C-alpha cells in the first residue's frame, strides 16, 4: 500500500511539474492577445494543449506497464513535454510578431526528433539484444536531416542544397528502419504486437515526416508570396507534429500495455 501511495505521489508531482513548465509565460509581451481570426495562432494553442494532455497521459501510464517498457513511455512523455513548452513559446512569437518562430521550432526538433528515433531502438531493446550501431545510425541520419533543414530555413545556405541535405538524412533513416539492421531485428525477433507497432511507427516516419519537406518545398521553393507561405507552412508543421509526436507515442503506449498484460 505504501508503494502504491509513493507511486501516486510521484505521478502527481510529475504532472504538476509538466503543468508548471507549460504554464510559464513565454514572452514579456504578454499583453498581446490571440485573435479569433488568427488560425495559425489558434493551431499553436490547440496543439500545445494536446501536447500537455499527452504528457500527463504518458507519465501516468508508466505504472501500468512492465519495467522494460517504462523507459519507452518516459521518452514519449518527454517528447510531448518538450514540444509543449516550445509550442507555448512559438505561439507567443507568432502572436506578437507575425513571423515564423524558426529557431524555436528547430530547437524543439533538435531535442524531440532524436528522442523519437531512440524509440525505435527502445522497443527493439525491450525484446532483443540490439547492437549500438542501430542507435548511432538513426542519430546520424536525424542530425543530418535537421541541420540541412535549418540551414535552409534560417538563411545560412541556399534553400535548394539545404533541402537536398535534409532529404538525404531522411532517406538514410528510412533505409535503416525499412531495410537496415533495425528492420531485420524487428522481422526476425520481435513478437507480432511489437512488429505491428514498429511498422506503424516507420510509416509515420515515412508519411507523417513527408509533410515537413512538402511544407518546406511550398514555403521556400515555389516562389509564392512570403506572407501566405509563412502561414501555410506553420499550419502544415503544426498539424504534422500532432501525428509525429502524439500519435507516435500512442502507438508505443499501445504495444507496451498489450505486451505487459500478456505477463
C-alpha positions in Angstrom: 0.0 0.0 0.0 2.9 2.3 0.8 4.4 1.6 -2.6 1.2 2.5 -4.3 1.0 5.7 -2.3 4.5 6.6 -3.3 3.8 6.0 -6.9 0.7 8.1 -6.8 2.6 11.0 -5.2 5.4 10.6 -7.8 2.9 10.7 -10.6 1.2 13.8 -9.3 4.5 15.5 -8.9 5.4 14.7 -12.5 2.1 16.0 -13.8 2.4 19.2 -11.6 5.9 19.8 -12.9 4.7 19.5 -16.5 1.8 21.8 -15.9 4.1 24.4 -14.3 6.6 24.2 -17.2 4.0 24.8 -19.9 2.1 27.5 -17.9 5.2 29.7 -17.6 4.7 32.9 -19.7 6.8 32.7 -22.8 7.3 36.3 -23.6 7.4 39.6 -21.6 4.9 40.9 -24.2 2.0 39.0 -22.6 -0.4 41.9 -23.3 -0.7 40.7 -26.9 -4.0 38.9 -27.4 -4.5 35.9 -29.7 -7.2 37.0 -32.2 -10.1 34.7 -33.1 -9.2 35.2 -36.8 -5.6 34.1 -36.4 -5.8 30.5 -37.4 -2.1 30.0 -37.2 -2.0 31.2 -33.6 -5.0 29.1 -32.8 -3.3 26.0 -34.2 -0.3 26.7 -32.0 -2.6 26.9 -29.0 -4.7 23.8 -29.7 -1.6 21.6 -30.3 0.2 22.9 -27.2 -2.7 21.9 -25.1 -2.9 18.5 -26.8 0.8 18.0 -26.0 0.2 18.9 -22.3 -2.6 16.3 -22.1 -0.4 13.7 -23.8 2.4 14.3 -21.4 0.2 13.7 -18.4 -1.2 10.6 -20.0 2.2 9.0 -20.9 3.7 9.7 -17.5 0.7 8.3 -15.6 0.5 5.2 -17.8 4.1 4.2 -16.9 2.8 2.4 -13.8 0.6 0.3 -16.0 3.3 -1.3 -18.0 6.1 -3.8 -17.3 9.5 -2.4 -16.2 11.2 -2.9 -19.6 8.6 -0.7 -21.3 8.7 2.2 -18.7 11.6 3.9 -20.5 9.7 4.0 -23.7 6.7 5.7 -22.1 9.0 8.1 -20.3 10.6 9.1 -23.6 7.2 9.6 -25.2 6.2 11.8 -22.3 9.5 13.8 -22.6 8.8 14.3 -26.3 5.4 15.8 -25.8 6.6 17.8 -22.7 9.5 19.4 -24.6 7.2 20.1 -27.6 4.5 21.6 -25.4 6.9 24.1 -23.8 8.3 25.1 -27.2 4.8 25.5 -28.6 3.8 28.0 -26.0 6.9 30.0 -26.9 6.2 29.7 -30.6 2.6 30.7 -30.2 3.7 33.9 -28.4 6.3 34.7 -31.0 3.7 34.3 -33.8 1.1 36.4 -32.0 3.5 39.1 -31.0 5.4 39.4 -34.3 3.5 37.5 -37.0 6.8 35.9 -38.0 7.7 32.2 -38.2 9.4 31.0 -35.0 12.1 29.1 -36.9 14.7 29.0 -34.2 12.3 27.7 -31.5 10.9 25.1 -33.9 14.3 23.7 -34.7 15.4 23.7 -31.1 12.3 21.6 -30.4 13.0 19.3 -33.3 16.7 19.0 -32.3 15.5 17.5 -29.0 12.4 15.7 -29.8 13.2 14.1 -33.2 16.3 12.2 -31.8 14.1 11.1 -28.9 11.6 9.7 -31.4 14.4 7.8 -33.2 15.5 6.4 -29.8 12.0 4.9 -29.5 12.8 2.5 -32.4 15.8 1.4 -30.5 14.0 1.1 -27.2 11.1 -1.0 -28.4 13.5 -3.4 -30.1 15.8 -3.5 -27.0 12.8 -4.5 -24.9 12.5 -7.8 -26.8 16.0 -8.5 -28.2 19.7 -7.6 -28.0 20.2 -4.6 -30.3 23.7 -3.5 -31.5 24.6 0.1 -30.5 25.2 0.7 -34.2 21.5 0.9 -34.8 21.2 3.7 -32.3 24.0 5.7 -33.8 22.9 5.3 -37.4 19.5 6.6 -36.5 21.1 9.6 -34.7 23.4 10.5 -37.6 20.5 10.4 -40.1 18.4 12.6 -37.8 21.1 15.2 -37.3 21.9 15.4 -41.0 18.2 15.9 -41.7 17.7 18.6 -39.1 20.9 20.5 -39.8 20.1 20.6 -43.5 16.6 21.9 -43.0 17.7 24.5 -40.5 20.5 25.9 -42.7 18.0 26.5 -45.5 15.1 27.9 -43.4 17.4 30.2 -41.4 19.1 31.5 -44.5 22.6 30.2 -43.8 22.6 28.2 -47.0 20.8 28.3 -50.3 17.4 26.6 -49.9 17.9 24.0 -52.6 21.2 22.4 -51.4 19.9 22.6 -47.8 16.8 20.8 -48.9 18.8 18.1 -50.6 21.0 17.6 -47.5 17.9 17.2 -45.3 16.3 14.8 -47.7 19.5 12.6 -47.7 19.3 12.4 -43.9 15.7 11.4 -44.0 16.4 8.8 -46.7 19.2 7.3 -44.5 16.7 6.9 -41.6 14.1 5.3 -43.9 16.8 2.8 -45.2 17.7 1.8 -41.6 14.1 1.2 -40.5 12.9 -0.5 -43.7 15.9 -2.4 -45.0 18.7 -2.0 -42.4 19.6 -3.8 -39.2 16.7 -2.4 -37.2 14.2 -3.7 -39.7 15.9 -7.1 -39.7 15.8 -7.4 -35.9 12.1 -6.4 -36.0 11.3 -9.0 -38.6 13.3 -11.9 -37.1 13.0 -11.5 -33.3 10.0 -9.3 -32.4 6.6 -10.7 -31.4 3.6 -9.8 -33.5 2.5 -6.8 -31.5 5.9 -5.2 -31.5 6.2 -5.8 -35.2 2.9 -4.1 -35.8 3.9 -1.1 -33.7 7.3 -0.9 -35.4 5.6 -1.0 -38.8 3.2 1.8 -37.8 6.0 3.9 -36.4 8.1 3.6 -39.6 5.1 4.5 -41.7 4.6 7.6 -39.6 8.3 8.5 -40.3 7.6 7.9 -44.0 4.2 9.6 -44.5 4.0 11.8 -41.4 7.5 13.2 -41.8 6.9 13.7 -45.6 4.7 16.7 -44.5 7.8 18.6 -43.5 9.7 18.5 -46.8 6.4 19.2 -48.6 5.8 22.2 -46.4 9.4 23.3 -47.0 9.0 23.0 -50.7 5.8 25.0 -50.9 7.1 27.5 -48.4 10.5 28.2 -50.0 10.8 26.7 -53.5 7.6 27.7 -55.3 8.1 31.5 -55.4 4.8 32.1 -53.7 4.0 35.2 -51.6 6.2 35.0 -48.4 3.4 36.1 -46.1 1.0 33.4 -47.4 3.7 30.8 -47.5 4.6 31.6 -43.8 1.0 31.0 -42.7 0.6 27.8 -44.7 4.0 26.5 -43.6 3.3 26.9 -39.9 -0.1 25.3 -40.1 1.3 22.3 -42.0 4.2 21.9 -39.5 1.8 22.2 -36.5 -0.6 19.5 -37.8 2.3 17.3 -38.7 3.5 17.4 -35.1 0.2 16.0 -33.8 0.8 12.9 -35.9 4.5 12.6 -35.4 4.7 13.3 -31.7 1.4 12.4 -30.1 0.3 9.5 -32.4 3.8 8.1 -32.4 3.7 7.9 -28.6 0.2 6.4 -28.5 1.4 3.6 -30.7 4.2 2.9 -28.3 1.8 3.0 -25.3 -0.5 0.6 -27.0 2.2 -2.1 -27.6 3.6 -1.5 -24.1 0.3 -2.2 -22.5 -0.5 -5.2 -24.7 2.9 -6.8 -24.1 2.7 -6.1 -20.3 -0.8 -7.5 -19.9 0.4 -10.8 -21.5 2.6 -11.3 -18.5 
